Amino acid sequence: MFSLSLRHVAAAAIALTSLSAAAQDRPANAPAPTAASTKGFQFVGNAGFTFGGDTIAVAQYTNGTDQKINAGGMLEFGFGGIYEANDLPIAAQLTANYHVNDTDATNGTMRFHRFPIEGMLFFTGVEQWRFGVGVRAVQSPRYTSQIKGATTKTLEFDNTTGAIAEVGYAISPKLWINVRYVAENYKANKYSVGSQSIAVRSAAIKGDHVGISASFQF
């Protein structure tokens, strides 16, 4: 009985010694293990929906319904990179995007599309949140109507620059849900019917819109 108890005491002493040695190996101020860091550079992909802007055209369907093509709609997706500073609560993001509002029917399509390049600067000092402002340089904005039995019509616009305000919430360290507001205007510069075109100059068409999107860093 005494011999068994002594072995238990010896085993306990060895275990305590091992725990003490492990504790000494780890610095007193060492942080607890956390999820993978998103600091530094990462690639980012985004996709979302946008709503708003002046009406450019209206598609009339044979069943009596219609659909508007707006200067602020409707689907936007893109790819780029984001850099989050190690010692400051800021992040910078640059993306190339495709933004389109279109409608399709059996006899044709109507589409307004453009290619925005966006630069964003975020404040990341609030846990799970980020607050950003930025600019977008919109390239090659164009409206096209292609209807069977009719000549293709195209309205081209000047490249333009818009302002962005955005708030993001982190679902995980790499997945964000974002809400944004964009202010921008478009001015038409050329109207084409088939191979014939003329220079035009329109009043500003508002492309202001709100949007909701998801972005993923990898």
NORZILIN-V283893 format. One record per residue. N is the residue number from 1. RES is the residue in three letters. PSI is psi in whole degrees, 0 to 359 (999 if undefined). NEAR is the number of other C-alpha atoms within 10 Angstrom. Layout:
BEGIN
((N RES PSI NEAR) (N RES PSI NEAR))
END
This chain:
BEGIN
((1 MET 313 5) (2 PHE 318 6) (3 SER 319 7) (4 LEU 316 9) (5 SER 321 10) (6 LEU 320 11) (7 ARG 319 11) (8 HIS 317 11) (9 VAL 319 11) (10 ALA 318 12) (11 ALA 319 12) (12 ALA 320 12) (13 ALA 320 12) (14 ILE 318 12) (15 ALA 316 12) (16 LEU 321 12) (17 THR 319 12) (18 SER 316 12) (19 LEU 319 12) (20 SER 318 11) (21 ALA 320 11) (22 ALA 320 10) (23 ALA 324 11) (24 GLN 329 10) (25 ASP 332 9) (26 ARG 124 10) (27 PRO 148 8) (28 ALA 328 8) (29 ASN 15 6) (30 ALA 132 7) (31 PRO 154 8) (32 ALA 150 5) (33 PRO 140 6) (34 THR 176 6) (35 ALA 162 7) (36 ALA 136 8) (37 SER 147 9) (38 THR 14 16) (39 LYS 158 13) (40 GLY 201 11) (41 PHE 139 16) (42 GLN 155 16) (43 PHE 156 15) (44 VAL 139 20) (45 GLY 145 19) (46 ASN 155 20) (47 ALA 143 17) (48 GLY 182 18) (49 PHE 147 19) (50 THR 153 23) (51 PHE 132 18) (52 GLY 186 18) (53 GLY 160 21) (54 ASP 156 19) (55 THR 126 15) (56 ILE 319 16) (57 ALA 163 17) (58 VAL 125 13) (59 ALA 125 16) (60 GLN 125 11) (61 TYR 158 10) (62 THR 342 7) (63 ASN 6 6) (64 GLY 352 6) (65 THR 169 8) (66 ASP 166 12) (67 GLN 131 13) (68 LYS 142 17) (69 ILE 109 23) (70 ASN 152 25) (71 ALA 350 28) (72 GLY 1 29) (73 GLY 173 26) (74 MET 330 22) (75 LEU 132 19) (76 GLU 135 22) (77 PHE 155 20) (78 GLY 181 20) (79 PHE 146 17) (80 GLY 215 18) (81 GLY 154 16) (82 ILE 140 23) (83 TYR 123 18) (84 GLU 125 20) (85 ALA 147 15) (86 ASN 325 12) (87 ASP 5 7) (88 LEU 148 10) (89 PRO 57 13) (90 ILE 154 17) (91 ALA 146 21) (92 ALA 137 17) (93 GLN 140 20) (94 LEU 126 20) (95 THR 151 20) (96 ALA 132 18) (97 ASN 163 21) (98 TYR 128 17) (99 HIS 125 22) (100 VAL 145 24) (101 ASN 116 22) (102 ASP 170 20) (103 THR 142 17) (104 ASP 141 12) (105 ALA 173 11) (106 THR 337 7) (107 ASN 13 9) (108 GLY 185 14) (109 THR 155 15) (110 MET 132 23) (111 ARG 135 19) (112 PHE 118 25) (113 HIS 160 21) (114 ARG 168 20) (115 PHE 88 21) (116 PRO 137 25) (117 ILE 120 19) (118 GLU 136 21) (119 GLY 128 19) (120 MET 146 20) (121 LEU 123 21) (122 PHE 145 21) (123 PHE 124 17) (124 THR 23 18) (125 GLY 357 12) (126 VAL 125 9) (127 GLU 128 8) (128 GLN 3 13) (129 TRP 156 17) (130 ARG 148 21) (131 PHE 122 20) (132 GLY 155 19) (133 VAL 155 17) (134 GLY 185 18) (135 VAL 155 19) (136 ARG 128 23) (137 ALA 109 16) (138 VAL 121 22) (139 GLN 142 18) (140 SER 49 14) (141 PRO 134 22) (142 ARG 138 19) (143 TYR 134 24) (144 THR 136 18) (145 SER 118 21) (146 GLN 102 16) (147 ILE 133 16) (148 LYS 133 11) (149 GLY 359 8) (150 ALA 156 11) (151 THR 139 13) (152 THR 135 16) (153 LYS 137 18) (154 THR 135 20) (155 LEU 116 19) (156 GLU 149 20) (157 PHE 157 22) (158 ASP 148 17) (159 ASN 148 19) (160 THR 169 16) (161 THR 134 17) (162 GLY 164 18) (163 ALA 144 17) (164 ILE 138 20) (165 ALA 131 18) (166 GLU 143 20) (167 VAL 133 18) (168 GLY 147 22) (169 TYR 131 17) (170 ALA 113 17) (171 ILE 325 12) (172 SER 174 11) (173 PRO 338 14) (174 LYS 349 15) (175 LEU 125 18) (176 TRP 144 20) (177 ILE 128 18) (178 ASN 143 20) (179 VAL 133 17) (180 ARG 162 18) (181 TYR 134 18) (182 VAL 134 21) (183 ALA 121 18) (184 GLU 158 22) (185 ASN 153 19) (186 TYR 145 23) (187 LYS 126 18) (188 ALA 146 20) (189 ASN 345 15) (190 LYS 136 17) (191 TYR 129 18) (192 SER 139 17) (193 VAL 109 14) (194 GLY 232 11) (195 SER 358 8) (196 GLN 135 8) (197 SER 153 13) (198 ILE 151 9) (199 ALA 137 10) (200 VAL 164 14) (201 ARG 111 12) (202 SER 163 11) (203 ALA 162 9) (204 ALA 133 12) (205 ILE 122 19) (206 LYS 128 19) (207 GLY 14 20) (208 ASP 138 23) (209 HIS 160 21) (210 VAL 155 20) (211 GLY 155 20) (212 ILE 134 19) (213 SER 167 18) (214 ALA 142 19) (215 SER 143 19) (216 PHE 131 18) (217 GLN 140 17) (218 PHE 999 12))
END
